[in-house]
Amino acid sequence: MIAPLWDVTLNSSTNSKDLSKFKIVWDKTGSRAMEDTNYEIIIPISEWPVTETPSNKSVTLAKGTDNSSSDVQSQKLGTEHTTIDDQSQLFLMSQTLTLTHLEHQKLYKRLQSDSIEPLFKKAKTEDKNLTPNPTQIKANDYTREALILNTDNDKGETSQECEPLAASRVARWWRSNQHRHAESLLAKSSPHTMLFHISRTTDCKRYLQEERKVLQRKSRKLCFRNRADIHAAIASIDDWLGNYQLALDEISKAVELDPASSTNRWLQAKLQQQYKMISLQKKRMEYINTVPRVFPTPLEVDRISASNLGVQDFIEHFLHQRKPVILLDVVKDMTTSSWNLDFVKSVAGSVKAAVKCAVPLSVEWAKLEQSREITVGEFIDQVKGGQTSDYLFDWSLPIHCPQLAKDIALPKYFSGNYLQKTLPGSLYHDSWPSLFIAPKGTVSSLHIDAFASHFWMALFQGEKRWTFFEADDTPLLYPQYFHSMDPVFSVDLSSPDAEQWPLLALTKPRQCVLQPGELLFVPAGSPHYVENLSNSVAVSANHVDQSNLKQVCEELRINALMDPRAADLLQQLEHPPFLQTCEGNSLERDQIEIENGLGHRH
């Protein structure tokens, strides 16, 4: 059995000054320790979930957080590299605890009284309550339950350990039960997808229901009544069980008790969005008998030559009207070279890239998950040889291959992109244009581009069939919000079944086959599904201007609860001088001046 990996997370009931003393360190023998000014907690090196001793390696660690995400950080110890696998990531996610200095003292007393040898390696300062003991504790000598401090209800003393959210509970349950449910995991799936499918098993559902009952009983006790973390934990369990109204009620209580918790406010926003979709679905079901129970025939997408469409006309009739369009006679002037697989290989062949693969039951955006890292040249050879089903998806050229980025001139219709007028280093400032290379037969499942941004794609080689919907059709496509504000859709558009998903019959789909030399504009909020009919090379970008700025800021305001860079971008986009510059110069005067030309080269 593996010894727990300790982590420190901040919560509203913890003294931030105390927590600021903690840091993660490695001792001379290579053991990982959590250190503060008084003592160290040591995890035996023999218990580490890696195949080799990390005394001279570089080990990738999955660091759990209070909302059970799995950020990855590396601790450099040498030139070689050992990676903890997904199973260990699930384990690490389940072991996140919040302990204050006082709780460490109480824990030590409890361990002593139970005749359990403590973890503490040594005392750095004199502390009578923390007697030094060099003996390391064995992993099976305790469980998380043994770490929960006793509550003296008569005195009203309460544990300040933050209740973990549902994902951590599922991961902990899985660690003890994986031998009975190995079939629940999907091959090549992310930790989020693995956890979700684990939680769908009958036994895990029963476990979560029991956990909810325990938390409810705890919340009714006088000494726990004002604990926001308990209500947040109940809300997260209800969320995973699909009880969205109950989840929304509980998270509202948590936010009321602790309005400063960004985690709780983010979960509240996510649950509000999910509940909104369900409410809209119920309303639309009232009309389901007014139409045939079949998937509607998709409408065509207009094709317009750039020679017949001015910038201002495009802004008024397509950007502001949120109407898709295919622009002709634009792509040929975007690059100085002729782009295809061979050209991209000649420039970026030696650059490494992370490629993705489709996982049909994934809970990740577009149901695409990380597959492997490979050089662009090797990947292109595999694509041409029909040897891969992986997908180079939305690969940032300014970040990963500036030489290719320099060869692209942005179309004049998108030269007013606010994202490229922000400060260098800002979120999304260098994300686009991005490269897509896909082998024949690959798809990106139904998805919506993030943070309410518009999207365009210029196709250089191959054919892509696009099926997309109006933003108002989103609830009719059965969206689910798992671990982000980007929905994952339940419907399968490879074989749309309006009997299984009746609301599909009320949608207004559009469809087109994008050809080489064409540029497709997809308006903000539009769900879309893309099939690669042949090996393809394309370049794309997300776009923000006055037409979608309000909605973008609303999305960023939610994302900023968990991402400081989103908060910084939001501040810039709402800054009056920034808006005056963008609106005055870029969207009006510059647009008139560039009517007969292209935008700037990247």
N, C-alpha and C positions, 0 to 999 in steps of 0.2 A: 504493500500500500504506500502511496506517495504522501509525504508530509505536506500540509497545506502551505500555500504561498500567501504570505500576509501582505495586505495592502492597506493604505490609509486613505479614506475618503472624507470629504468635508460635508457636514450636515449642520442644520440650523441649531442643533442643541450642543454642538461641540465648540469649544473655545478655539478660535482660529489661531490665537497666539501659541497655544500648546501644539497644535498640529503643524505650525510652521517650523517647529524644531525637528520634525521627523524627516528622514531621507532614506533612500534605498542605497545600500552599500554592499560591496563585496569584501569579505575579510581575506586574509593572506592565503587561506587554504582554498579559496574559490567559493565558499558558501555565501549564499545571499542572505542579507540581514536587513532588518528594519531598525534604524538607529535613532535614538533621541539623546538628550543630554544626560539621562540617567542610566540607561541600560540598552543592551542590544537583544533582539530576538533572532535566533539563528535557525535556519533550516538546514538540516544535515545534507551535505553534498551527495551522500549515498542515496538519498531519497529523491534526487532531482529527476523529473520526467524527460531526460534526454539520454541518448544512447552512449554518450561519452562524457567523461569528466570535463567540465567547462573551464578548467584552470588555465588552459591555453587556447580556448576557442572563442568564437563570437556567437552568443546564444540569443535567439530572437524570443522575446517574452511577450505573451499576451497579457496586458495589464487590465484587470477588471475595474469598472467604475460603478458609481452608484446607480446608473441606468443600464448596466450590464452590456455596454458596448465593449468591443475588444480592440482598443487601440494597440498598436504594436510598436515597441521601442526596442532598440538594439543596444547591448552593452558590449563595447569593443574590448576584447581580451587577447586578440591575436588575429591571424590571417584566415584561419579556417572558419567554417560556418556550420552550425548545427541548428536545425529548426524544430521547434516543438510542433507536433502535428495537431490536427483539428480536435482530436480526442482530448489532448492535453489542454487546448484552448478552452474547451468546454469546462474542464476541471478548474482551470485558473479563474474563469469567469464566476464559478460557483463559490470561490473562497474569499471574496471581497468582504471585509469586515471593517467597521468603524469603531475604534477603541480610543477613549481619552486616556490621559495619564492616570486619572483616578481609577478608571476601570481596569487598567493594567495592575494597579495595586490590589484591587478587590479580586481580580482574577488570580493573582499569585496566591492570595490567602486561600481561595477556594481550592486551587490545585494542591496546596499544602494539606488542607484538611481532608482531601480525598486521597492523600498519599500518592499523588501523581507528580512525577518529577517535572519541574518547570523548564520552559524553553530558554530562560534568560541565561546568557553566557557569562555576563559579568556586570557588576554595578560600576558606573563611571563616577558617580558621586555617592556620598553617604546617604543611604535610605534604609531605615530600619525595616520598612515593609517589603523591601526587595533584597533579601539575602542572596548573595552570589551563589550560584550553583552551576558548575561547568557541565553537568550531565545534560545531554540533549534528549528531548522527549520523543518517544516513538509515535508514529502517526496514528496507530490504532489504539492509543491510550486515551483518546478523546474524540469527540465529534463536535460539530458546531453547536449542537444542543447543550453540550457540557460547558460551552463557553458563555452561554447566556447567564447573566448574573442573577442571583436570587433576588426576589423582590419582597421586601418587608411591607405588606399592605397596611399594617397597623401604624407604621411610621411614615408611610407614604413615599418611601424611597423607590425610585424607578431606575431601571437600566436605561442608559443612553445609547445603547447599540442601535444603529439605524436598521430598521426592518428592510431586508432585501426585496427587490421587485421580482416579478414573476420569472423573468429569464434566469436569474441567479438560482431561484428555487428549482426550476426545471433542470438546470445543469447539475445541481447537487443531487437531485433525484436520479438523474441519468447515471451519475457516477456509481451509485449503489445498485442500479438495476439494469445496466447495459447488457449484462450477460443474458438477460431474458428478452431483450428487445432489439437485438442487433439489426433485425430486418427493417427497423424503422428509419434507418439512415439511408440517405441517397448518396450514390457515388459522386465524387467531385463537387460536393455541396459545401457552401459556406457555413460557418458556425450559426448564423442566424437561421438559415434554412434547416440545418440539422436540429436545432432546438425546437423550431416550429413543428416539425414532423414528429419529434419525440413527444411533444405536448399533445399531439392528436391521438396518441395511444390511449386505450381505455384506462389502463392502470395509472398513467400520468394525469389524466383528467380527474380521476378519483382522488389522487394525491393532492392536486390543486384545490379541489373542492374541500378537502379536509383542512388544508392550510388556511383557506378562507374562513372556515368555521373557527379555527383557533384564533385567528386575528380578530374576528368579530367579537369573540368572547373577551379578548384582551382589551379591545377598544371600549367595551362597556364598563370596565373597571375604572373607578374614580381616578386612580393614580395615572392611568394611561389615556384618559379621555381627550386630552389636548395634544396628543402626539400626531402630528401631521404625517409622519412617515408610515404609521400604521394604516391610515386611510389611503395613502398613496399605494401601499403594498396591496391592499384589498382591491383598489381600482385596477392595478396592473393585472391581478389574477382574473378579475372579471373581464378585462380586455381580452386576455388569452382564451378565456372560456366563451367569448362571444356575447357576454352580458353587457352590452354597451350602455344602456340606460343606467344600470346599477353602477357601472364603472364611472360614468360621468358624474353621478351623484357623489360617489366617494372621493373622486379627485377634486371636485368642487369644495368639499369639506377640507381637504388637505391644503388647497390653495388659500382658503379663508384663514386657516390656522397659521400657515407659513407662506405669506405672499412673496417672500424674498426668494423662495426656492425656484430656480429656473427650471430644474428638472420636472417639478410638479406642474409648472405652468405650461411647459412644452407638452407633457402628457395630456394635459387638459385640452390644449389646442388640437392635438391629434385625435382625441376622442370626440371632440366637437365636430371635426371634419367627418369622421366615420359615421357618427350619428346623423349628421346632415344628409349624407349620401343615402342612408337607410330610410330616412323620412321621405326623401324625394322618390325613392323607389316605391314606397307604399302608395304615394299619391299617383304615380304614373301607372301602377298596376290597375287603377280604376278604369283605364282606357284600353287595357290589353285586349278586350273582346271587340274592339272597334276596328282591328286590323287583322289580316291573315297572320297566322303563327309561322312566319317564314322570315329569313334574313332578307331585308330589302335589297333590291338591285342598286348597286352603287352608282352615284352620279359621276359624270366626267369632270375633269379639272380643266379649266380654260388654259389655253396656250397663247401667249402674247409675245410678239417680237419687241425687243428693247427699242427698236427704232420707232415703234408706235406708242411707247409708254414713257412719259417723263417721270422724274423723281417725285414731284409733287402729286401727280396723278396716282402713282403707286402708293404713296403715303395715305392719300385720302380714300382710295377705293379698295385697297387690300390690307394695309397695316391697320388703319382705324376700323375698317369693316370686318376685320378678322376673317378674311376670305383667302383661301389658298389659290395659288396660281403657279403655272410653269412659265418661266421666262426664257425666251429664245434669243440667240445672238448675243449672249453675255459671256458664257464660259470661254469661248474662243479667245477672248481678249484678257482673261484673268491671269494668264501665265505667259512667260516668255518662252518656255519650252513646252513640248508636247508631252503631257502627263499620261503615263500608263504604268503597268507593273514593272517593266524593264527600267523606265526612267527613275522611278522611286527607288528601285534596288541600286541603281548606279550612284545615287546620292546618299541614301540612308541605309544601305545594305549592312553596314557593320554596327549600326546602332541597335542596342537591345530594347525590346518592347515587351510589355505584358499583354498577352492576348487573352481573350475571353472565350467561353463556351456557353452554349445554350443549355439550361437546366429546366426542363418543362415544369417542374413543381417547385421552382425556386420562389423565395419571397424577396429576392433582390430586384432592383429596378430593371425593367425590360427582360427579366428572367435570364440575365446574363451574369456569369460569375467568373472570377479569375481562374484561368486554366494553367498557364505556365509563362515563363520568360524565355524569349528566343530572339535572335537577331532578325532584323527586318528582312535581310537577304535570304536567310534560311526559311523564314515563313513564306516569303513570296515563292520560293522554289517549291515548297510543299503545296501551296495554293495552285500553282500551275500544273503540278503533277497529280492533283486530285488526292493528296495524301493527308489532308486535314479538314476538320470541320470547325476549327477555331476561327476567331473573328478579331481582327485589329480594329477596335471600336473607339471612336472619339479620342484619338491619340493626338495630344497637343503638339503642334509643330513649333510654335515659338519656344516651348520648354524643351522638347526632346530633339528637335532637328531644325534649328534656326535657318540652316542653309535652304531647306525646302520652303520655309515660311517666307523667306525673302523673295522667292520667285512668284508669290501670289499677290495680286492686286485685288483688294476687296471691291465687289461690285458697287457702282455709284448709289444704288438704292439702299445700301446698308452702311454708307460711310459715316452716318450720324450715330453710330453705336456708342451709347453712354459708357459701356464697360471698358472701352479702349480710351476713354478720356479721364479715367480715374488715375490716382497716383500709382506710379510703378510699384509692383509688389502687392497691390490690392487683390482681393479675391476676384478671380475670373479675368483679371487684366490681361494675362498671357495665356489663357486657356484655349483661345481660338485664333485663327482657323485650326481645325483638327482634321486628321486623316482617318479614312475608313478603307480598309482592305478586307474583302470578304470572298470566300470561295462560293461557287455555285451551290445553292441549296440551303445556305445558312439563313437564319431569320433573327430579327430582334422582335420579341413579343410586344404586345400592346403596351405602350407607355406614354407618358406626358413629359415633355422637357421641363427640367427643374425650374423653380422660382419664377414661374409665369413668364419665361422668356420666349420670344419668337425664335424661329429656327429656319435656316436655309441650308440647302445642300446642292453643290455643283457636281455633276457626274462627269467623269473623264473617260471611264471605260466600263463596259458591261451594261446590264439592265437591272433595274430595281422596281419591283411592284410595291406601290404604297397603297395602303388602305387606311383612311383616317376619318375622324368624326369631328363634329362641332363640340366645343367645350361643354355645351348644355347636355350633350349625350353622355357625359361621364358617369352619372349614377346608373344609367341603363346598361353599362358594361361591367357592373358588379365589382367596383374597386374595393380593395382592402388596404388598410394602412397598418403595416406591421411595425417596423422599427424606424421609419422615417415619414416625412410628409409627402413623399413620392409614392403614389398608389401602385399596387400590383393588381392586375386584373385577372378575374377568375375565368372569363370567357376565353375560348380557344378559337382564334380566327382562322386557323389552318383548316378548320371544319366547323364553321359557325352553326350552332344548333339552337334554333329558337324555341324548340320544345323544352330543352334542358334549361335554357336561359331566356325565358319568354320576353323580357324587356328588350332583347335585341330587335324584336319586330318593330319597335318604336323608334329605332335609331335612323339617322340620315347619313349613311356612309358615302364617302367619295373614294374613288380609286383611279390610279393612273399607273402606267409603266414609264418610268423615267428613262430617257435615252441618253447616250453620250452627247455632251455638248448642251444639255439642258440644266436649268437651275430651278429647283422647287422651293417655294416659300410655304412654310407651315406656320400658321398663326398660333399665338400663345394659348396654352390650355387645351390644344387639340390632341386627343389620344390618337396614336398612329401605330401601325404594324407594318413591318418592312420585310420583304422577301427578296433575296438575291437570286435572280433568274440565271445569272452567269457570273463568272469571276468579275469583280468590280473594284474600281478605284474612285473614291469621291473625297471631296473636301467640304467641310461644313463650318457653321458658326452659330452661336446663340446671340440674340440681338435684343437690346433694350433701348427704347426711346420714349418720347412723350406718350405714344399710343398705348403702352403697357406699363408705364412707370408706376402708377398707383398700385396695381396688382403686384408688381415686383416688390415694392416696398412692404406690402402686407405680408408676402411670403418671407422676405428677409427678416422681418421683425420676429417671426416665429423661429426661423433658423438661428437668429442671433441669441436666442436663449441657450443654445448649446454650442455655438460657434462664434468666438470673438471676431474672426475675420468677416463674418456676415454682418456683425454689428458695425464694424468699421466701414464696410461698403455701404450699408444703409445710411450711416451718418453722412457720407459723401454725397450720395444720391439725393438726400433731402436738404443739402446745404444750398441756400438760395444763390450765392455767387456761382456755384458749380452749375446749377440749373439754368441760370441766366446765360452763361457761356454756351452751354449745349443747345438750348432752345433758340437763342438769338443767332449765333454764328452757324452752328452745324446744321440745324434743321431748316433754316430759311435761306440765309444768304449763300452759304456754301452749296446748298442744293441747287440753287439757280445757276451758280457759277460752273457746276460740274455737269450740267445737263448733257453736254456733248462729250463727256469723258468718264473715266473710271475713278474710283476712290483711290486712297493712298495704298502704296505697297507696304506690307507688314515689315 
